[in-house]
């Protein structure tokens, strides 16, 4: 598996819009190789978020990242943020299974 972790600062008052946008992304057609997204809001600063996005492979991740649909989605997300996200891409080397 492969993915990215992003550190983001959400503009004050834009957290609800970010969540709406994330839910809208989930409702569009399935993205090939996409596994999951996890978004964390920090206790120490409610405007600071971390987002982890997981794909089946690096190839699927790059294919999605290079797509015009993802570019449009990204541009919409950045409008809600206080600056560009800080991205950290990498191979997932360990993960525990989700319990049912």
Beta strands, then each sheet from edge to edge (+ up, - down):
strand 1: 2-9
strand 2: 34-41
strand 3: 48-55
strand 4: 86-91
sheet 1: 2+ 3- 1+ 4-
end
